[in-house]
Amino acid sequence: MSEAVIEVRELSKTFNGTVAVDRLSFDVRRGEILGLLGANGAGKTTAMHLVLGLIRPTSGTVRIFGKDLLKHRIEILQRTNFSSAYANLPTNLRVWQNLYVFSKIYGVNGHREKVDRLLQMFEISHLKKSVTGQLSSGEATRLNLCKALLNDPELLMLDEPTASLDPDIADKVRKLLRSIQREKGMTVLYTSHNMRDVEEVCDRIIFVAKGRKITEGTPREVTEKFQQKSLEDVFIRIARSGDLLAEGEKERE
């Protein structure tokens, strides 16, 4: 079994008495794409923010590359990157300016060639001189993905990376991300509401509800376990059935 790049143990986060993440534990193995799935409010985005070190846990630990996140966050982030369909780059800069600035921050060698190559891969070369704030949501999403790949991260975290894309572009982006991941051997933590994304991209998935892990396995294993026709049917069942929390708790014990 491959070594764990991310090790999450008994992670909890409470906001003003509301439990967002509840004793969550999981590993992400080197070179795999792990999907973290759940309905809105399930705790998956909070869990990702905890793994990024954007917020501090109420309890529990996160280790990345074998190091404690709280003690070695800067060192860890130098080997990591992140993209979200809901996070914007500075809107007043042109596309090329944003990518050049981040290239300098990341210390990218040959940054001009790297920027041009990524813009071409994501089919937004024609937007290079456009003002970032004038991009459509789908164009901005692809720009964010270019930014996230500038430093060839060992660990890439993607929050709803195809949420703003039309079906044709989403299909291209899925295939491109999978190709890059395989070529570079990247480890990826991936959240999505699009079950086609998950089935095509993820090696393994974890469903969360009310901040707790309900089940995990390959997409096929989870579908078969819940005796459903598709992963989307599993998603709907977990989102609607509080009874599954008891099942998840028994599995964890």
ABEGO torsion letter per residue (X at the ends): XBBBABBBBGBBBBBGGBBABBGBBBBBBBGBBBBBBEBBGAGAAAAAAAAAGABBBABEBBBBGGBBAAAAAAAAAAABBBBBAABBBBAABBAAAAAAAAAAAAGBBGAAAAAAAAAAAAGAAAAAABBAAABBAAAAAAAAAAAAAAAGBABBBBBGAAAABBAAAAAAAAAAAAAAAAAAGBBBBBBBABAAAAAAABABBBBBBGGBBABBEBAAAAAAAAGBABAAAAAAAAAABAAAAAAAAAAAX
